[in-house]
Amino acid sequence: MKKRRHSPIPYFLRIPWWLCVLLAIVSYCILKYFAPQLQLSNKTLQNLAMAAPGLAPIAATLFLLLAAIRLYDVDGDEADDDCKEK
């Protein structure tokens, strides 16, 4: 039987930086424009949907920060490889 290896890095930190940018755009659009339009029967969920536009920039910023971290990690690895070759 194959043994699964668990990486010490969480899965969301292994996604490419460009996917984080796309997630930032999608999350912003959904929270800003789509969520307030939902007609929910539960009053609590309805209030949460009305608060979603205020949370949209926060969610997008978190994804963009993750993209910057991933881009820096990728560029840093390539720079280290270049130094080792010389």
PyMOL Python script that loads the backbone (N, CA, C, O; Angstrom):
from pymol import cmd

cmd.read_pdbstr("""\
ATOM      1  N   MET A   1       0.818  -1.176   0.000  1.00  0.00           N
ATOM      2  CA  MET A   1       0.000   0.000   0.000  1.00  0.00           C
ATOM      3  C   MET A   1       0.870   1.250   0.000  1.00  0.00           C
ATOM      4  O   MET A   1       1.906   1.303   0.662  1.00  0.00           O
ATOM      5  N   LYS A   2       0.434   2.246  -0.748  1.00  0.00           N
ATOM      6  CA  LYS A   2       1.175   3.490  -0.801  1.00  0.00           C
ATOM      7  C   LYS A   2       0.914   4.309   0.448  1.00  0.00           C
ATOM      8  O   LYS A   2      -0.218   4.427   0.917  1.00  0.00           O
ATOM      9  N   LYS A   3       1.960   4.854   0.955  1.00  0.00           N
ATOM     10  CA  LYS A   3       1.841   5.695   2.139  1.00  0.00           C
ATOM     11  C   LYS A   3       1.759   7.159   1.692  1.00  0.00           C
ATOM     12  O   LYS A   3       2.594   7.632   0.922  1.00  0.00           O
ATOM     13  N   ARG A   4       0.759   7.850   2.179  1.00  0.00           N
ATOM     14  CA  ARG A   4       0.612   9.252   1.818  1.00  0.00           C
ATOM     15  C   ARG A   4       1.566  10.092   2.640  1.00  0.00           C
ATOM     16  O   ARG A   4       1.715   9.909   3.848  1.00  0.00           O
ATOM     17  N   ARG A   5       2.199  11.008   1.957  1.00  0.00           N
ATOM     18  CA  ARG A   5       3.088  11.928   2.648  1.00  0.00           C
ATOM     19  C   ARG A   5       2.322  13.213   2.914  1.00  0.00           C
ATOM     20  O   ARG A   5       1.687  13.774   2.021  1.00  0.00           O
ATOM     21  N   HIS A   6       2.391  13.655   4.124  1.00  0.00           N
ATOM     22  CA  HIS A   6       1.748  14.911   4.481  1.00  0.00           C
ATOM     23  C   HIS A   6       2.794  16.010   4.471  1.00  0.00           C
ATOM     24  O   HIS A   6       3.825  15.926   5.137  1.00  0.00           O
ATOM     25  N   SER A   7       2.501  17.029   3.706  1.00  0.00           N
ATOM     26  CA  SER A   7       3.414  18.154   3.618  1.00  0.00           C
ATOM     27  C   SER A   7       3.208  19.074   4.819  1.00  0.00           C
ATOM     28  O   SER A   7       2.079  19.255   5.274  1.00  0.00           O
ATOM     29  N   PRO A   8       4.278  19.650   5.328  1.00  0.00           N
ATOM     30  CA  PRO A   8       4.123  20.587   6.444  1.00  0.00           C
ATOM     31  C   PRO A   8       3.496  21.906   6.006  1.00  0.00           C
ATOM     32  O   PRO A   8       3.046  22.685   6.846  1.00  0.00           O
ATOM     33  N   ILE A   9       3.462  22.165   4.694  1.00  0.00           N
ATOM     34  CA  ILE A   9       2.869  23.392   4.169  1.00  0.00           C
ATOM     35  C   ILE A   9       1.392  23.141   3.901  1.00  0.00           C
ATOM     36  O   ILE A   9       1.046  22.182   3.211  1.00  0.00           O
ATOM     37  N   PRO A  10       0.512  23.993   4.439  1.00  0.00           N
ATOM     38  CA  PRO A  10      -0.919  23.810   4.171  1.00  0.00           C
ATOM     39  C   PRO A  10      -1.222  23.916   2.675  1.00  0.00           C
ATOM     40  O   PRO A  10      -0.484  24.551   1.922  1.00  0.00           O
ATOM     41  N   TYR A  11      -2.312  23.287   2.265  1.00  0.00           N
ATOM     42  CA  TYR A  11      -2.649  23.226   0.848  1.00  0.00           C
ATOM     43  C   TYR A  11      -2.843  24.610   0.243  1.00  0.00           C
ATOM     44  O   TYR A  11      -2.423  24.857  -0.888  1.00  0.00           O
ATOM     45  N   PHE A  12      -3.484  25.524   0.994  1.00  0.00           N
ATOM     46  CA  PHE A  12      -3.761  26.839   0.416  1.00  0.00           C
ATOM     47  C   PHE A  12      -2.494  27.660   0.191  1.00  0.00           C
ATOM     48  O   PHE A  12      -2.532  28.654  -0.535  1.00  0.00           O
ATOM     49  N   LEU A  13      -1.387  27.271   0.789  1.00  0.00           N
ATOM     50  CA  LEU A  13      -0.129  27.961   0.533  1.00  0.00           C
ATOM     51  C   LEU A  13       0.627  27.361  -0.642  1.00  0.00           C
ATOM     52  O   LEU A  13       1.671  27.881  -1.035  1.00  0.00           O
ATOM     53  N   ARG A  14       0.121  26.287  -1.199  1.00  0.00           N
ATOM     54  CA  ARG A  14       0.783  25.652  -2.338  1.00  0.00           C
ATOM     55  C   ARG A  14       0.145  26.023  -3.665  1.00  0.00           C
ATOM     56  O   ARG A  14       0.643  25.597  -4.707  1.00  0.00           O
ATOM     57  N   ILE A  15      -0.948  26.805  -3.678  1.00  0.00           N
ATOM     58  CA  ILE A  15      -1.576  27.183  -4.934  1.00  0.00           C
ATOM     59  C   ILE A  15      -0.755  28.282  -5.602  1.00  0.00           C
ATOM     60  O   ILE A  15      -0.097  29.058  -4.909  1.00  0.00           O
ATOM     61  N   PRO A  16      -0.776  28.365  -6.915  1.00  0.00           N
ATOM     62  CA  PRO A  16       0.030  29.372  -7.617  1.00  0.00           C
ATOM     63  C   PRO A  16      -0.441  30.799  -7.303  1.00  0.00           C
ATOM     64  O   PRO A  16      -1.592  31.012  -6.922  1.00  0.00           O
ATOM     65  N   TRP A  17       0.450  31.753  -7.465  1.00  0.00           N
ATOM     66  CA  TRP A  17       0.132  33.139  -7.122  1.00  0.00           C
ATOM     67  C   TRP A  17      -0.970  33.690  -8.010  1.00  0.00           C
ATOM     68  O   TRP A  17      -1.806  34.466  -7.547  1.00  0.00           O
ATOM     69  N   TRP A  18      -0.985  33.301  -9.285  1.00  0.00           N
ATOM     70  CA  TRP A  18      -1.991  33.836 -10.197  1.00  0.00           C
ATOM     71  C   TRP A  18      -3.387  33.334  -9.847  1.00  0.00           C
ATOM     72  O   TRP A  18      -4.379  34.012 -10.116  1.00  0.00           O
ATOM     73  N   LEU A  19      -3.465  32.150  -9.250  1.00  0.00           N
ATOM     74  CA  LEU A  19      -4.767  31.645  -8.810  1.00  0.00           C
ATOM     75  C   LEU A  19      -5.268  32.446  -7.609  1.00  0.00           C
ATOM     76  O   LEU A  19      -6.471  32.657  -7.459  1.00  0.00           O
ATOM     77  N   CYS A  20      -4.360  32.883  -6.769  1.00  0.00           N
ATOM     78  CA  CYS A  20      -4.741  33.740  -5.634  1.00  0.00           C
ATOM     79  C   CYS A  20      -5.307  35.070  -6.127  1.00  0.00           C
ATOM     80  O   CYS A  20      -6.259  35.598  -5.551  1.00  0.00           O
ATOM     81  N   VAL A  21      -4.716  35.608  -7.198  1.00  0.00           N
ATOM     82  CA  VAL A  21      -5.222  36.866  -7.767  1.00  0.00           C
ATOM     83  C   VAL A  21      -6.630  36.651  -8.327  1.00  0.00           C
ATOM     84  O   VAL A  21      -7.511  37.488  -8.132  1.00  0.00           O
ATOM     85  N   LEU A  22      -6.839  35.540  -9.015  1.00  0.00           N
ATOM     86  CA  LEU A  22      -8.177  35.235  -9.537  1.00  0.00           C
ATOM     87  C   LEU A  22      -9.184  35.046  -8.403  1.00  0.00           C
ATOM     88  O   LEU A  22     -10.323  35.504  -8.502  1.00  0.00           O
ATOM     89  N   LEU A  23      -8.772  34.380  -7.338  1.00  0.00           N
ATOM     90  CA  LEU A  23      -9.660  34.207  -6.188  1.00  0.00           C
ATOM     91  C   LEU A  23      -9.999  35.544  -5.543  1.00  0.00           C
ATOM     92  O   LEU A  23     -11.118  35.732  -5.065  1.00  0.00           O
ATOM     93  N   ALA A  24      -9.059  36.464  -5.525  1.00  0.00           N
ATOM     94  CA  ALA A  24      -9.321  37.800  -4.984  1.00  0.00           C
ATOM     95  C   ALA A  24     -10.390  38.512  -5.809  1.00  0.00           C
ATOM     96  O   ALA A  24     -11.302  39.124  -5.253  1.00  0.00           O
ATOM     97  N   ILE A  25     -10.280  38.433  -7.116  1.00  0.00           N
ATOM     98  CA  ILE A  25     -11.250  39.082  -7.997  1.00  0.00           C
ATOM     99  C   ILE A  25     -12.629  38.447  -7.847  1.00  0.00           C
ATOM    100  O   ILE A  25     -13.632  39.151  -7.721  1.00  0.00           O
ATOM    101  N   VAL A  26     -12.677  37.124  -7.862  1.00  0.00           N
ATOM    102  CA  VAL A  26     -13.953  36.416  -7.759  1.00  0.00           C
ATOM    103  C   VAL A  26     -14.602  36.650  -6.402  1.00  0.00           C
ATOM    104  O   VAL A  26     -15.804  36.905  -6.327  1.00  0.00           O
ATOM    105  N   SER A  27     -13.824  36.567  -5.335  1.00  0.00           N
ATOM    106  CA  SER A  27     -14.402  36.762  -4.001  1.00  0.00           C
ATOM    107  C   SER A  27     -14.920  38.181  -3.844  1.00  0.00           C
ATOM    108  O   SER A  27     -15.973  38.387  -3.242  1.00  0.00           O
ATOM    109  N   TYR A  28     -14.201  39.163  -4.373  1.00  0.00           N
ATOM    110  CA  TYR A  28     -14.658  40.543  -4.281  1.00  0.00           C
ATOM    111  C   TYR A  28     -15.981  40.726  -5.020  1.00  0.00           C
ATOM    112  O   TYR A  28     -16.914  41.330  -4.491  1.00  0.00           O
ATOM    113  N   CYS A  29     -16.058  40.208  -6.234  1.00  0.00           N
ATOM    114  CA  CYS A  29     -17.284  40.369  -7.025  1.00  0.00           C
ATOM    115  C   CYS A  29     -18.468  39.658  -6.380  1.00  0.00           C
ATOM    116  O   CYS A  29     -19.573  40.200  -6.346  1.00  0.00           O
ATOM    117  N   ILE A  30     -18.247  38.459  -5.873  1.00  0.00           N
ATOM    118  CA  ILE A  30     -19.346  37.724  -5.245  1.00  0.00           C
ATOM    119  C   ILE A  30     -19.827  38.428  -3.990  1.00  0.00           C
ATOM    120  O   ILE A  30     -21.031  38.604  -3.801  1.00  0.00           O
ATOM    121  N   LEU A  31     -18.904  38.833  -3.131  1.00  0.00           N
ATOM    122  CA  LEU A  31     -19.306  39.474  -1.883  1.00  0.00           C
ATOM    123  C   LEU A  31     -19.881  40.870  -2.106  1.00  0.00           C
ATOM    124  O   LEU A  31     -20.790  41.285  -1.387  1.00  0.00           O
ATOM    125  N   LYS A  32     -19.369  41.585  -3.075  1.00  0.00           N
ATOM    126  CA  LYS A  32     -19.806  42.968  -3.297  1.00  0.00           C
ATOM    127  C   LYS A  32     -21.127  43.044  -4.056  1.00  0.00           C
ATOM    128  O   LYS A  32     -21.980  43.866  -3.723  1.00  0.00           O
ATOM    129  N   TYR A  33     -21.309  42.195  -5.079  1.00  0.00           N
ATOM    130  CA  TYR A  33     -22.453  42.353  -5.962  1.00  0.00           C
ATOM    131  C   TYR A  33     -23.475  41.226  -5.869  1.00  0.00           C
ATOM    132  O   TYR A  33     -24.673  41.474  -6.007  1.00  0.00           O
ATOM    133  N   PHE A  34     -23.033  40.007  -5.642  1.00  0.00           N
ATOM    134  CA  PHE A  34     -23.952  38.871  -5.677  1.00  0.00           C
ATOM    135  C   PHE A  34     -24.625  38.610  -4.330  1.00  0.00           C
ATOM    136  O   PHE A  34     -25.834  38.387  -4.276  1.00  0.00           O
ATOM    137  N   ALA A  35     -23.862  38.636  -3.255  1.00  0.00           N
ATOM    138  CA  ALA A  35     -24.394  38.288  -1.933  1.00  0.00           C
ATOM    139  C   ALA A  35     -25.542  39.193  -1.485  1.00  0.00           C
ATOM    140  O   ALA A  35     -26.515  38.682  -0.931  1.00  0.00           O
ATOM    141  N   PRO A  36     -25.477  40.512  -1.696  1.00  0.00           N
ATOM    142  CA  PRO A  36     -26.606  41.346  -1.256  1.00  0.00           C
ATOM    143  C   PRO A  36     -27.903  41.091  -2.033  1.00  0.00           C
ATOM    144  O   PRO A  36     -28.988  41.439  -1.568  1.00  0.00           O
ATOM    145  N   GLN A  37     -27.784  40.486  -3.207  1.00  0.00           N
ATOM    146  CA  GLN A  37     -28.967  40.224  -4.027  1.00  0.00           C
ATOM    147  C   GLN A  37     -29.705  38.948  -3.629  1.00  0.00           C
ATOM    148  O   GLN A  37     -30.809  38.695  -4.111  1.00  0.00           O
ATOM    149  N   LEU A  38     -29.106  38.149  -2.757  1.00  0.00           N
ATOM    150  CA  LEU A  38     -29.731  36.893  -2.346  1.00  0.00           C
ATOM    151  C   LEU A  38     -30.981  37.164  -1.511  1.00  0.00           C
ATOM    152  O   LEU A  38     -30.981  38.035  -0.640  1.00  0.00           O
ATOM    153  N   GLN A  39     -32.022  36.425  -1.779  1.00  0.00           N
ATOM    154  CA  GLN A  39     -33.258  36.513  -1.014  1.00  0.00           C
ATOM    155  C   GLN A  39     -33.291  35.328  -0.053  1.00  0.00           C
ATOM    156  O   GLN A  39     -33.670  34.221  -0.437  1.00  0.00           O
ATOM    157  N   LEU A  40     -32.901  35.558   1.170  1.00  0.00           N
ATOM    158  CA  LEU A  40     -32.808  34.492   2.156  1.00  0.00           C
ATOM    159  C   LEU A  40     -33.962  34.600   3.140  1.00  0.00           C
ATOM    160  O   LEU A  40     -34.381  35.698   3.509  1.00  0.00           O
ATOM    161  N   SER A  41     -34.470  33.444   3.560  1.00  0.00           N
ATOM    162  CA  SER A  41     -35.589  33.439   4.497  1.00  0.00           C
ATOM    163  C   SER A  41     -35.120  33.591   5.945  1.00  0.00           C
ATOM    164  O   SER A  41     -35.867  34.079   6.792  1.00  0.00           O
ATOM    165  N   ASN A  42     -33.897  33.179   6.225  1.00  0.00           N
ATOM    166  CA  ASN A  42     -33.346  33.292   7.566  1.00  0.00           C
ATOM    167  C   ASN A  42     -32.858  34.727   7.783  1.00  0.00           C
ATOM    168  O   ASN A  42     -32.074  35.248   6.990  1.00  0.00           O
ATOM    169  N   LYS A  43     -33.320  35.351   8.848  1.00  0.00           N
ATOM    170  CA  LYS A  43     -32.986  36.746   9.118  1.00  0.00           C
ATOM    171  C   LYS A  43     -31.482  36.925   9.384  1.00  0.00           C
ATOM    172  O   LYS A  43     -30.892  37.918   8.957  1.00  0.00           O
ATOM    173  N   THR A  44     -30.870  35.975  10.081  1.00  0.00           N
ATOM    174  CA  THR A  44     -29.447  36.063  10.378  1.00  0.00           C
ATOM    175  C   THR A  44     -28.622  35.993   9.097  1.00  0.00           C
ATOM    176  O   THR A  44     -27.694  36.781   8.915  1.00  0.00           O
ATOM    177  N   LEU A  45     -28.951  35.058   8.211  1.00  0.00           N
ATOM    178  CA  LEU A  45     -28.229  34.941   6.942  1.00  0.00           C
ATOM    179  C   LEU A  45     -28.477  36.158   6.060  1.00  0.00           C
ATOM    180  O   LEU A  45     -27.591  36.586   5.320  1.00  0.00           O
ATOM    181  N   GLN A  46     -29.670  36.708   6.139  1.00  0.00           N
ATOM    182  CA  GLN A  46     -29.991  37.907   5.364  1.00  0.00           C
ATOM    183  C   GLN A  46     -29.134  39.087   5.850  1.00  0.00           C
ATOM    184  O   GLN A  46     -28.624  39.861   5.039  1.00  0.00           O
ATOM    185  N   ASN A  47     -28.980  39.220   7.164  1.00  0.00           N
ATOM    186  CA  ASN A  47     -28.130  40.283   7.702  1.00  0.00           C
ATOM    187  C   ASN A  47     -26.664  40.072   7.318  1.00  0.00           C
ATOM    188  O   ASN A  47     -25.945  41.031   7.039  1.00  0.00           O
ATOM    189  N   LEU A  48     -26.234  38.825   7.307  1.00  0.00           N
ATOM    190  CA  LEU A  48     -24.869  38.510   6.894  1.00  0.00           C
ATOM    191  C   LEU A  48     -24.655  38.847   5.419  1.00  0.00           C
ATOM    192  O   LEU A  48     -23.603  39.365   5.042  1.00  0.00           O
ATOM    193  N   ALA A  49     -25.646  38.554   4.595  1.00  0.00           N
ATOM    194  CA  ALA A  49     -25.550  38.874   3.169  1.00  0.00           C
ATOM    195  C   ALA A  49     -25.512  40.383   2.955  1.00  0.00           C
ATOM    196  O   ALA A  49     -24.848  40.860   2.035  1.00  0.00           O
ATOM    197  N   MET A  50     -26.210  41.131   3.786  1.00  0.00           N
ATOM    198  CA  MET A  50     -26.186  42.587   3.666  1.00  0.00           C
ATOM    199  C   MET A  50     -24.847  43.160   4.149  1.00  0.00           C
ATOM    200  O   MET A  50     -24.458  44.247   3.722  1.00  0.00           O
ATOM    201  N   ALA A  51     -24.157  42.464   5.010  1.00  0.00           N
ATOM    202  CA  ALA A  51     -22.856  42.918   5.494  1.00  0.00           C
ATOM    203  C   ALA A  51     -21.721  42.498   4.561  1.00  0.00           C
ATOM    204  O   ALA A  51     -20.600  42.985   4.706  1.00  0.00           O
ATOM    205  N   ALA A  52     -21.985  41.620   3.624  1.00  0.00           N
ATOM    206  CA  ALA A  52     -20.955  41.081   2.737  1.00  0.00           C
ATOM    207  C   ALA A  52     -20.222  42.150   1.924  1.00  0.00           C
ATOM    208  O   ALA A  52     -19.009  42.025   1.754  1.00  0.00           O
ATOM    209  N   PRO A  53     -20.883  43.191   1.412  1.00  0.00           N
ATOM    210  CA  PRO A  53     -20.118  44.198   0.652  1.00  0.00           C
ATOM    211  C   PRO A  53     -19.023  44.876   1.471  1.00  0.00           C
ATOM    212  O   PRO A  53     -17.997  45.274   0.918  1.00  0.00           O
ATOM    213  N   GLY A  54     -19.224  45.010   2.759  1.00  0.00           N
ATOM    214  CA  GLY A  54     -18.182  45.580   3.602  1.00  0.00           C
ATOM    215  C   GLY A  54     -17.022  44.629   3.826  1.00  0.00           C
ATOM    216  O   GLY A  54     -15.903  45.062   4.102  1.00  0.00           O
ATOM    217  N   LEU A  55     -17.281  43.343   3.710  1.00  0.00           N
ATOM    218  CA  LEU A  55     -16.233  42.335   3.888  1.00  0.00           C
ATOM    219  C   LEU A  55     -15.478  42.029   2.596  1.00  0.00           C
ATOM    220  O   LEU A  55     -14.430  41.385   2.624  1.00  0.00           O
ATOM    221  N   ALA A  56     -16.011  42.489   1.470  1.00  0.00           N
ATOM    222  CA  ALA A  56     -15.395  42.188   0.172  1.00  0.00           C
ATOM    223  C   ALA A  56     -13.957  42.685   0.062  1.00  0.00           C
ATOM    224  O   ALA A  56     -13.096  41.920  -0.373  1.00  0.00           O
ATOM    225  N   PRO A  57     -13.656  43.924   0.434  1.00  0.00           N
ATOM    226  CA  PRO A  57     -12.256  44.361   0.322  1.00  0.00           C
ATOM    227  C   PRO A  57     -11.315  43.604   1.255  1.00  0.00           C
ATOM    228  O   PRO A  57     -10.145  43.406   0.928  1.00  0.00           O
ATOM    229  N   ILE A  58     -11.810  43.187   2.397  1.00  0.00           N
ATOM    230  CA  ILE A  58     -10.979  42.442   3.339  1.00  0.00           C
ATOM    231  C   ILE A  58     -10.612  41.082   2.759  1.00  0.00           C
ATOM    232  O   ILE A  58      -9.454  40.669   2.813  1.00  0.00           O
ATOM    233  N   ALA A  59     -11.601  40.388   2.206  1.00  0.00           N
ATOM    234  CA  ALA A  59     -11.344  39.073   1.614  1.00  0.00           C
ATOM    235  C   ALA A  59     -10.402  39.185   0.421  1.00  0.00           C
ATOM    236  O   ALA A  59      -9.486  38.376   0.268  1.00  0.00           O
ATOM    237  N   ALA A  60     -10.626  40.183  -0.420  1.00  0.00           N
ATOM    238  CA  ALA A  60      -9.760  40.358  -1.589  1.00  0.00           C
ATOM    239  C   ALA A  60      -8.340  40.702  -1.167  1.00  0.00           C
ATOM    240  O   ALA A  60      -7.385  40.223  -1.777  1.00  0.00           O
ATOM    241  N   THR A  61      -8.185  41.524  -0.135  1.00  0.00           N
ATOM    242  CA  THR A  61      -6.858  41.881   0.346  1.00  0.00           C
ATOM    243  C   THR A  61      -6.115  40.668   0.876  1.00  0.00           C
ATOM    244  O   THR A  61      -4.916  40.521   0.640  1.00  0.00           O
ATOM    245  N   LEU A  62      -6.818  39.794   1.593  1.00  0.00           N
ATOM    246  CA  LEU A  62      -6.174  38.586   2.109  1.00  0.00           C
ATOM    247  C   LEU A  62      -5.666  37.697   0.974  1.00  0.00           C
ATOM    248  O   LEU A  62      -4.560  37.162   1.045  1.00  0.00           O
ATOM    249  N   PHE A  63      -6.475  37.545  -0.065  1.00  0.00           N
ATOM    250  CA  PHE A  63      -6.034  36.740  -1.210  1.00  0.00           C
ATOM    251  C   PHE A  63      -4.858  37.405  -1.936  1.00  0.00           C
ATOM    252  O   PHE A  63      -3.947  36.718  -2.397  1.00  0.00           O
ATOM    253  N   LEU A  64      -4.875  38.730  -2.039  1.00  0.00           N
ATOM    254  CA  LEU A  64      -3.772  39.420  -2.702  1.00  0.00           C
ATOM    255  C   LEU A  64      -2.488  39.340  -1.883  1.00  0.00           C
ATOM    256  O   LEU A  64      -1.400  39.247  -2.451  1.00  0.00           O
ATOM    257  N   LEU A  65      -2.600  39.375  -0.569  1.00  0.00           N
ATOM    258  CA  LEU A  65      -1.419  39.183   0.270  1.00  0.00           C
ATOM    259  C   LEU A  65      -0.861  37.775   0.120  1.00  0.00           C
ATOM    260  O   LEU A  65       0.355  37.584   0.077  1.00  0.00           O
ATOM    261  N   LEU A  66      -1.747  36.791   0.039  1.00  0.00           N
ATOM    262  CA  LEU A  66      -1.308  35.421  -0.190  1.00  0.00           C
ATOM    263  C   LEU A  66      -0.630  35.291  -1.552  1.00  0.00           C
ATOM    264  O   LEU A  66       0.350  34.560  -1.691  1.00  0.00           O
ATOM    265  N   ALA A  67      -1.154  36.006  -2.564  1.00  0.00           N
ATOM    266  CA  ALA A  67      -0.532  35.987  -3.892  1.00  0.00           C
ATOM    267  C   ALA A  67       0.868  36.587  -3.837  1.00  0.00           C
ATOM    268  O   ALA A  67       1.794  36.076  -4.467  1.00  0.00           O
ATOM    269  N   ALA A  68       1.019  37.666  -3.086  1.00  0.00           N
ATOM    270  CA  ALA A  68       2.342  38.289  -2.963  1.00  0.00           C
ATOM    271  C   ALA A  68       3.320  37.346  -2.267  1.00  0.00           C
ATOM    272  O   ALA A  68       4.482  37.249  -2.663  1.00  0.00           O
ATOM    273  N   ILE A  69       2.853  36.657  -1.239  1.00  0.00           N
ATOM    274  CA  ILE A  69       3.711  35.692  -0.544  1.00  0.00           C
ATOM    275  C   ILE A  69       4.132  34.577  -1.488  1.00  0.00           C
ATOM    276  O   ILE A  69       5.302  34.196  -1.522  1.00  0.00           O
ATOM    277  N   ARG A  70       3.180  34.053  -2.256  1.00  0.00           N
ATOM    278  CA  ARG A  70       3.487  32.969  -3.187  1.00  0.00           C
ATOM    279  C   ARG A  70       4.431  33.438  -4.283  1.00  0.00           C
ATOM    280  O   ARG A  70       5.343  32.704  -4.665  1.00  0.00           O
ATOM    281  N   LEU A  71       4.226  34.654  -4.799  1.00  0.00           N
ATOM    282  CA  LEU A  71       5.102  35.177  -5.850  1.00  0.00           C
ATOM    283  C   LEU A  71       6.508  35.371  -5.312  1.00  0.00           C
ATOM    284  O   LEU A  71       7.479  35.060  -6.002  1.00  0.00           O
ATOM    285  N   TYR A  72       6.632  35.872  -4.108  1.00  0.00           N
ATOM    286  CA  TYR A  72       7.947  36.063  -3.497  1.00  0.00           C
ATOM    287  C   TYR A  72       8.638  34.721  -3.276  1.00  0.00           C
ATOM    288  O   TYR A  72       9.838  34.592  -3.513  1.00  0.00           O
ATOM    289  N   ASP A  73       7.880  33.723  -2.821  1.00  0.00           N
ATOM    290  CA  ASP A  73       8.454  32.401  -2.606  1.00  0.00           C
ATOM    291  C   ASP A  73       8.947  31.796  -3.911  1.00  0.00           C
ATOM    292  O   ASP A  73      10.024  31.200  -3.951  1.00  0.00           O
ATOM    293  N   VAL A  74       8.174  31.941  -4.971  1.00  0.00           N
ATOM    294  CA  VAL A  74       8.562  31.376  -6.271  1.00  0.00           C
ATOM    295  C   VAL A  74       9.787  32.097  -6.796  1.00  0.00           C
ATOM    296  O   VAL A  74      10.723  31.443  -7.255  1.00  0.00           O
ATOM    297  N   ASP A  75       9.816  33.418  -6.745  1.00  0.00           N
ATOM    298  CA  ASP A  75      10.968  34.171  -7.231  1.00  0.00           C
ATOM    299  C   ASP A  75      12.198  33.902  -6.371  1.00  0.00           C
ATOM    300  O   ASP A  75      13.311  33.829  -6.891  1.00  0.00           O
ATOM    301  N   GLY A  76      12.014  33.759  -5.088  1.00  0.00           N
ATOM    302  CA  GLY A  76      13.137  33.483  -4.201  1.00  0.00           C
ATOM    303  C   GLY A  76      13.759  32.138  -4.490  1.00  0.00           C
ATOM    304  O   GLY A  76      14.981  31.999  -4.435  1.00  0.00           O
ATOM    305  N   ASP A  77      12.939  31.137  -4.798  1.00  0.00           N
ATOM    306  CA  ASP A  77      13.462  29.804  -5.129  1.00  0.00           C
ATOM    307  C   ASP A  77      14.264  29.843  -6.425  1.00  0.00           C
ATOM    308  O   ASP A  77      15.312  29.205  -6.526  1.00  0.00           O
ATOM    309  N   GLU A  78      13.779  30.584  -7.412  1.00  0.00           N
ATOM    310  CA  GLU A  78      14.503  30.666  -8.680  1.00  0.00           C
ATOM    311  C   GLU A  78      15.811  31.412  -8.496  1.00  0.00           C
ATOM    312  O   GLU A  78      16.815  31.041  -9.106  1.00  0.00           O
ATOM    313  N   ALA A  79      15.832  32.452  -7.675  1.00  0.00           N
ATOM    314  CA  ALA A  79      17.063  33.207  -7.443  1.00  0.00           C
ATOM    315  C   ALA A  79      18.074  32.327  -6.724  1.00  0.00           C
ATOM    316  O   ALA A  79      19.266  32.401  -7.022  1.00  0.00           O
ATOM    317  N   ASP A  80      17.632  31.499  -5.787  1.00  0.00           N
ATOM    318  CA  ASP A  80      18.530  30.589  -5.083  1.00  0.00           C
ATOM    319  C   ASP A  80      19.130  29.560  -6.052  1.00  0.00           C
ATOM    320  O   ASP A  80      20.304  29.210  -5.935  1.00  0.00           O
ATOM    321  N   ASP A  81      18.334  29.082  -6.995  1.00  0.00           N
ATOM    322  CA  ASP A  81      18.826  28.122  -7.971  1.00  0.00           C
ATOM    323  C   ASP A  81      19.888  28.753  -8.856  1.00  0.00           C
ATOM    324  O   ASP A  81      20.870  28.097  -9.205  1.00  0.00           O
ATOM    325  N   ASP A  82      19.704  30.027  -9.226  1.00  0.00           N
ATOM    326  CA  ASP A  82      20.685  30.709 -10.065  1.00  0.00           C
ATOM    327  C   ASP A  82      22.013  30.870  -9.337  1.00  0.00           C
ATOM    328  O   ASP A  82      23.076  30.726  -9.941  1.00  0.00           O
ATOM    329  N   CYS A  83      21.957  31.165  -8.054  1.00  0.00           N
ATOM    330  CA  CYS A  83      23.191  31.335  -7.263  1.00  0.00           C
ATOM    331  C   CYS A  83      23.945  30.019  -7.132  1.00  0.00           C
ATOM    332  O   CYS A  83      25.176  30.003  -7.143  1.00  0.00           O
ATOM    333  N   LYS A  84      23.221  28.930  -7.010  1.00  0.00           N
ATOM    334  CA  LYS A  84      23.859  27.624  -6.839  1.00  0.00           C
ATOM    335  C   LYS A  84      24.556  27.163  -8.116  1.00  0.00           C
ATOM    336  O   LYS A  84      25.567  26.464  -8.051  1.00  0.00           O
ATOM    337  N   GLU A  85      24.022  27.551  -9.279  1.00  0.00           N
ATOM    338  CA  GLU A  85      24.600  27.127 -10.541  1.00  0.00           C
ATOM    339  C   GLU A  85      25.940  27.792 -10.814  1.00  0.00           C
ATOM    340  O   GLU A  85      26.789  27.203 -11.483  1.00  0.00           O
ATOM    341  N   LYS A  86      26.148  28.996 -10.317  1.00  0.00           N
ATOM    342  CA  LYS A  86      27.359  29.761 -10.618  1.00  0.00           C
ATOM    343  C   LYS A  86      28.519  29.326  -9.818  1.00  0.00           C
ATOM    344  O   LYS A  86      29.610  29.877  -9.961  1.00  0.00           O
TER     345      LYS A  86
END
""", "prot")
cmd.dss("prot")
cmd.show_as("cartoon", "prot")
cmd.util.cbc("prot")
cmd.orient("prot")
